[in-house]
């Protein structure tokens, strides 16, 4: 494998690995991990995700007698993530504008791999290292959810899945997802529209009555997908709404979800007359639970000390997104989310500065060194 983090990153982003299609990525990483002397295992998570690859777990033995330190990143990308053509412009890596770059999360993978390579090849005594590369993170943290957390031996870990190097995320919200189906009554839109109940209009009224966007400093809500209607000359009899609510506060999350349901109930109640009666179904599911780690916890202090040693400015705080760290914290493994340098992720304008990739690899290696020396 390459020695340079930039070259290695460019190699990784050239590999197609949209969610459920991580096979080629897993094959490359497995060989590279084995080259570093790791014991590598792949689980059968693909059977749960309808994908073609499982999570990759690697154990790198160490001569320091202490628990391992864990580094985690995900192998999948969002769409459009196939056929990525990366290029370097003015110290940054970007694409031709037709695809994402895939820095989320291949920057994290590259920084972990190059850091581990440097530690192993330096010959210094180090603590054992665990590496976990998950699948299908972008579509619901599926890989982390189905991974056997009992396999992990680490004292704590780091998910490399935030923005600038030096960003330390020590808390993240819970998320509930919801699917609401609104049922109206179909009719010919040109001949007798008054005999129909337009499900799209009913859904629109319900959405307007829902809490939406930034509710407060720790709570958000969003309807992100609407599916409905079959033709312009038919009053639609069904529409499906898909959305989510997030909060660092479980009581607030519960209240927002109740408010969403009540908004639908009140709207539906208005459509009950001689024409017909509207109806709805409501499905709410918890995607992951919130976590909050104290700023003086060992997992946080190690990261801060490593950044100080490297003279990299840092921030410590809570974030608004979920990640694999939510799942591992819920399983009792302290994990914070750290930045890798990625910018404008999930867009075709995504980029990353070369300087950030270098800093990220140095950061991971410094954490391994300091943890081993403690």
C-alpha positions as CSV (number, residue, x, y, z in Angstrom):
1,X,0.0,0.0,0.0
2,X,1.1,3.6,-0.5
3,X,3.1,5.4,2.1
4,X,1.7,8.8,1.5
5,X,-1.8,9.7,2.8
6,X,-2.7,11.7,-0.2
7,X,-1.8,9.0,-2.7
8,X,-3.7,6.4,-0.6
9,X,-6.8,8.6,-0.3
10,X,-6.8,9.1,-4.1
11,X,-6.6,5.3,-4.5
12,X,-9.6,4.8,-2.2
13,X,-11.9,7.4,-3.8
14,X,-11.4,5.8,-7.2
15,X,-13.1,2.7,-5.8
16,X,-16.9,2.6,-6.2
17,X,-18.5,2.0,-2.8
18,X,-21.9,3.4,-2.5
19,X,-24.0,2.0,0.3
20,X,-24.6,-1.8,-0.2
21,X,-21.8,-2.0,-2.7
22,X,-18.6,-1.9,-0.6
23,X,-17.2,-5.2,-1.9
24,X,-14.3,-3.8,-3.9
25,X,-13.4,-1.4,-1.0
26,X,-13.5,-4.2,1.5
27,X,-11.2,-6.4,-0.6
28,X,-8.6,-3.7,-0.9
29,X,-8.6,-2.8,2.8
30,X,-8.5,-6.4,3.9
31,X,-5.3,-7.0,1.9
32,X,-3.7,-3.8,3.1
33,X,-4.6,-4.5,6.8
34,X,-3.1,-8.0,6.4
35,X,0.0,-6.4,4.9
36,X,0.3,-4.4,8.2
37,X,0.3,-7.6,10.2
38,X,-3.3,-7.4,11.3
39,X,-5.6,-10.3,12.0
40,X,-8.7,-9.4,9.8
41,X,-12.2,-10.7,10.0
42,X,-15.3,-9.9,7.9
43,X,-18.7,-10.5,9.3
44,X,-21.9,-11.3,7.5
45,X,-23.6,-8.0,7.9
46,X,-24.4,-8.0,4.2
47,X,-27.1,-10.5,4.9
48,X,-28.9,-7.8,7.0
49,X,-28.2,-4.9,4.7
50,X,-28.9,-6.5,1.3
51,X,-25.3,-5.5,0.4
52,X,-22.3,-7.4,-0.9
53,X,-19.8,-6.9,1.9
54,X,-19.6,-7.2,5.7
55,X,-17.9,-5.1,8.3
56,X,-14.1,-5.4,8.5
57,X,-12.6,-5.9,11.9
58,X,-8.8,-5.9,12.3
59,X,-6.6,-6.5,15.4
60,X,-3.0,-5.3,15.3
61,X,-1.1,-6.9,18.2
62,X,1.1,-4.7,20.4
63,X,3.9,-5.2,22.9
64,X,2.4,-2.8,25.5
65,X,0.3,-4.8,27.9
66,X,-2.9,-2.8,28.0
67,X,-6.3,-2.7,26.4
68,X,-6.4,-1.8,22.7
69,X,-7.3,1.6,21.3
70,X,-10.1,1.5,18.6
71,X,-10.4,3.5,15.4
72,X,-13.5,3.3,13.3
73,X,-14.6,4.7,9.9
74,X,-17.2,3.6,7.3
75,X,-16.6,2.2,3.8
76,X,-19.7,3.4,2.1
77,X,-20.5,6.7,0.4
78,X,-23.7,8.5,-0.5
79,X,-24.8,8.9,-4.2
80,X,-23.6,10.0,-6.7
81,X,-20.5,8.1,-5.7
82,X,-19.5,6.0,-8.7
83,X,-16.9,6.8,-11.2
84,X,-15.3,9.5,-9.1
85,X,-12.7,11.6,-10.9
86,X,-10.6,13.3,-8.3
87,X,-8.2,16.1,-9.1
88,X,-5.9,18.4,-7.1
89,X,-6.4,22.1,-7.4
90,X,-4.6,24.7,-5.3
91,X,-3.8,22.4,-2.4
92,X,-7.2,20.8,-2.3
93,X,-8.7,17.6,-3.7
94,X,-12.1,17.9,-5.5
95,X,-14.0,16.2,-8.3
96,X,-15.1,17.3,-11.8
97,X,-18.5,18.3,-10.3
98,X,-20.5,15.3,-11.4
99,X,-20.0,13.2,-8.3
100,X,-19.2,13.5,-4.6
101,X,-15.6,13.1,-3.6
102,X,-16.1,10.4,-1.0
103,X,-14.0,12.1,1.7
104,X,-16.9,11.0,3.9
105,X,-15.5,8.7,5.0
106,X,-12.5,7.7,2.9
107,X,-10.5,10.5,4.4
108,X,-11.0,8.8,7.8
109,X,-10.0,5.4,6.4
110,X,-6.9,6.8,4.7
111,X,-5.7,8.6,7.9
112,X,-6.2,5.5,10.0
113,X,-4.4,3.2,7.6
114,X,-1.4,5.5,7.1
115,X,-1.1,6.2,10.8
116,X,-1.2,2.5,11.7
117,X,1.3,1.8,8.9
118,X,3.7,4.4,10.3
119,X,3.4,3.1,13.8
120,X,4.0,-0.5,12.7
121,X,6.9,0.3,10.5
122,X,8.6,2.6,13.0
123,X,9.2,-0.4,15.2
124,X,8.2,1.4,18.4
125,X,6.5,-0.6,21.1
126,X,2.8,0.2,21.0
127,X,-0.5,-0.9,22.6
128,X,-2.7,-3.2,20.6
129,X,-4.9,-1.5,18.0
130,X,-8.4,-2.4,16.8
131,X,-9.7,-1.1,13.5
132,X,-13.3,-1.3,12.4
133,X,-14.5,-0.3,8.9
134,X,-18.3,-0.5,8.8
135,X,-20.7,-0.8,5.9
136,X,-24.0,1.0,5.1
137,X,-23.4,3.8,7.6
138,X,-25.0,6.3,5.4
139,X,-28.3,4.5,5.2
140,X,-29.0,4.0,8.9
141,X,-25.8,2.9,10.6
142,X,-26.6,-0.6,9.6
143,X,-23.1,-2.0,9.8
144,X,-22.5,-0.7,13.3
145,X,-25.9,-1.9,14.5
146,X,-25.3,-5.5,13.3
147,X,-21.6,-5.8,14.3
148,X,-20.9,-8.0,17.3
149,X,-19.8,-5.4,19.8
150,X,-18.7,-8.1,22.2
151,X,-15.7,-8.7,19.9
152,X,-14.2,-5.3,20.8
153,X,-11.7,-5.2,23.6
154,X,-10.7,-1.5,23.5
155,X,-10.8,0.9,26.4
156,X,-12.3,3.5,24.1
157,X,-12.4,4.6,20.5
158,X,-12.6,7.2,17.8
159,X,-15.0,7.5,14.9
160,X,-13.2,9.5,12.2
161,X,-16.3,11.0,10.7
162,X,-16.5,14.8,11.3
163,X,-15.1,17.8,9.5
164,X,-11.9,19.7,10.3
165,X,-9.0,18.0,12.0
166,X,-9.2,19.2,15.6
167,X,-13.0,19.0,15.8
168,X,-13.9,16.7,18.7
169,X,-17.6,15.8,19.0
170,X,-18.3,14.5,22.5
171,X,-22.1,14.3,22.1
172,X,-24.7,13.5,19.5
173,X,-28.5,13.4,19.4
174,X,-31.0,10.6,19.3
175,X,-32.9,10.2,16.1
176,X,-36.4,8.9,15.4
177,X,-37.5,8.4,11.8
178,X,-41.2,8.4,10.8
179,X,-43.3,7.3,7.8
180,X,-46.8,8.8,7.5
181,X,-49.2,7.6,4.9
182,X,-52.2,9.9,4.2
183,X,-55.2,8.3,2.6
184,X,-57.7,10.5,0.6
185,X,-60.2,9.6,-2.1
186,X,-59.5,9.5,-5.8
187,X,-61.7,11.2,-8.5
188,X,-61.4,12.5,-12.0
189,X,-59.6,15.8,-11.7
190,X,-61.3,17.4,-14.7
191,X,-64.8,15.9,-14.5
192,X,-65.6,15.7,-10.8
193,X,-62.8,16.9,-8.6
194,X,-65.3,17.8,-5.9
195,X,-65.9,14.1,-5.3
196,X,-62.3,13.5,-4.3
197,X,-60.1,14.1,-1.3
198,X,-56.7,15.2,-2.4
199,X,-54.2,13.3,-0.3
200,X,-51.3,15.6,-1.4
201,X,-53.2,18.7,-0.2
202,X,-54.1,17.0,3.1
203,X,-50.5,16.1,3.6
204,X,-49.4,19.6,2.8
205,X,-51.7,21.0,5.5
206,X,-50.4,18.5,8.0
207,X,-46.8,19.4,7.2
208,X,-47.5,23.1,7.7
209,X,-48.9,22.3,11.2
210,X,-45.9,20.2,12.2
211,X,-42.9,21.5,14.1
212,X,-40.1,21.8,11.5
213,X,-36.5,22.8,11.1
214,X,-34.6,24.1,14.2
215,X,-36.9,23.6,17.2
216,X,-34.3,24.7,19.7
217,X,-30.6,24.5,20.4
218,X,-30.7,20.7,20.7
219,X,-33.7,19.6,18.7
220,X,-34.5,19.5,15.0
221,X,-37.2,18.0,12.7
222,X,-37.5,17.5,9.0
223,X,-39.8,16.0,6.3
224,X,-37.3,15.0,3.6
225,X,-39.3,12.9,1.2
226,X,-42.9,13.0,-0.3
227,X,-44.2,10.2,-2.5
228,X,-47.6,10.4,-4.0
229,X,-49.9,10.8,-7.0
230,X,-50.1,8.9,-10.2
231,X,-51.3,11.4,-12.9
232,X,-52.3,15.1,-13.1
233,X,-55.9,14.1,-14.1
234,X,-56.5,12.0,-11.0
235,X,-57.2,13.4,-7.5
236,X,-54.5,11.5,-5.5
237,X,-55.8,9.1,-2.9
238,X,-52.5,8.4,-1.2
239,X,-49.3,10.2,-0.3
240,X,-46.3,9.0,1.9
241,X,-44.2,11.3,4.0
242,X,-40.8,10.3,5.3
243,X,-38.9,12.4,7.9
244,X,-36.9,12.5,11.1
245,X,-36.6,14.2,14.4
246,X,-33.5,14.6,16.5
247,X,-32.7,15.8,20.0
248,X,-30.0,15.6,22.7
249,X,-32.9,15.5,25.1
250,X,-35.1,12.4,25.2
251,X,-38.2,14.3,26.6
252,X,-38.0,16.9,23.9
253,X,-37.7,14.2,21.2
254,X,-40.7,12.5,22.5
255,X,-42.7,15.7,22.6
256,X,-41.7,16.6,19.0
257,X,-42.8,13.2,17.8
258,X,-46.1,13.5,19.6
259,X,-46.6,17.0,18.1
260,X,-46.1,15.6,14.6
261,X,-48.7,12.9,15.2
262,X,-51.2,15.4,16.6
263,X,-50.7,17.7,13.6
264,X,-51.7,14.8,11.3
265,X,-54.6,13.8,13.5
266,X,-56.0,17.4,13.6
267,X,-55.7,17.8,9.8
268,X,-57.3,14.4,9.0
269,X,-60.2,15.2,11.3
270,X,-61.2,18.2,9.0
271,X,-61.8,15.8,6.1
272,X,-64.8,13.8,7.2
273,X,-68.0,14.7,5.3
274,X,-70.4,13.4,2.7
275,X,-67.6,13.1,0.2
276,X,-65.7,10.6,2.3
277,X,-63.3,10.3,5.2
278,X,-59.6,10.8,5.1
279,X,-57.3,8.5,7.1
280,X,-53.7,7.9,7.9
281,X,-51.1,5.5,9.2
282,X,-48.1,6.5,11.4
283,X,-44.9,4.6,11.9
284,X,-42.2,5.9,14.2
285,X,-38.8,4.1,14.8
286,X,-35.8,4.9,16.9
287,X,-32.7,4.9,14.7
288,X,-30.1,5.5,17.5
289,X,-29.8,6.9,21.0
290,X,-28.0,10.1,22.0
291,X,-24.6,10.0,23.8
292,X,-22.7,12.6,25.9
293,X,-19.2,12.1,27.1
294,X,-17.6,14.2,29.8
295,X,-14.9,16.5,28.6
296,X,-12.5,15.1,31.2
297,X,-13.0,11.5,30.1
298,X,-9.9,9.7,29.0
299,X,-11.1,9.3,25.4
300,X,-11.4,13.1,25.2
301,X,-8.2,14.0,27.1
302,X,-6.1,11.8,24.9
303,X,-7.4,13.4,21.7
304,X,-6.9,16.9,23.2
305,X,-3.3,16.1,24.4
306,X,-2.4,14.7,21.0
307,X,-3.7,17.8,19.2
308,X,-1.8,20.1,21.6
309,X,1.4,18.1,21.0
310,X,0.9,18.7,17.2
311,X,0.0,22.3,17.7
312,X,-3.4,21.8,16.0
313,X,-6.2,24.0,17.3
314,X,-9.2,22.1,18.6
315,X,-12.8,22.5,19.6
316,X,-14.8,20.3,21.9
317,X,-18.6,20.1,21.8
318,X,-21.8,18.4,20.8
319,X,-22.9,17.8,17.2
320,X,-26.2,17.5,15.4
321,X,-25.6,14.3,13.4
322,X,-25.6,10.7,14.2
323,X,-22.7,8.3,13.4
324,X,-21.4,4.8,14.3
325,X,-20.3,6.4,17.6
326,X,-23.9,6.5,18.8
327,X,-24.2,2.8,18.4
328,X,-20.9,2.0,20.2
329,X,-21.5,4.3,23.0
330,X,-24.9,2.6,23.5
331,X,-23.0,-0.7,23.7
332,X,-20.8,0.6,26.5
333,X,-17.7,1.5,24.5
334,X,-16.8,5.2,25.0
335,X,-16.3,6.7,21.5
336,X,-16.1,10.3,20.3
337,X,-16.2,11.6,16.7
338,X,-13.2,13.4,15.4
339,X,-12.6,15.5,12.2
340,X,-10.7,14.4,9.1
341,X,-10.8,17.5,7.0
342,X,-13.8,16.8,4.8
343,X,-15.8,19.7,3.5
344,X,-19.3,20.1,1.9
345,X,-20.0,16.4,2.3
346,X,-22.9,14.8,0.5
347,X,-22.6,17.3,-2.4
348,X,-20.8,17.4,-5.7
349,X,-18.9,20.4,-4.4
350,X,-17.2,18.3,-1.7
351,X,-13.5,18.7,-1.2
352,X,-10.6,18.2,1.2
353,X,-7.4,20.1,1.7
354,X,-4.2,18.1,1.4
355,X,-2.9,19.7,4.6
356,X,-5.9,18.3,6.5
357,X,-5.2,14.8,5.3
358,X,-1.6,15.1,6.5
359,X,-2.7,16.5,9.9
360,X,-5.3,13.7,10.3
361,X,-2.8,10.9,9.8
362,X,-0.4,12.6,12.3
363,X,-3.2,13.0,14.8
364,X,-4.1,9.3,14.7
365,X,-0.5,8.3,15.0
366,X,0.1,10.7,17.9
367,X,-2.9,9.3,19.8
368,X,-1.5,5.8,19.4
369,X,1.9,6.9,20.6
370,X,0.6,8.8,23.7
371,X,-1.9,6.0,24.6
372,X,1.0,3.5,24.4
373,X,3.3,5.6,26.6
374,X,0.7,6.3,29.4
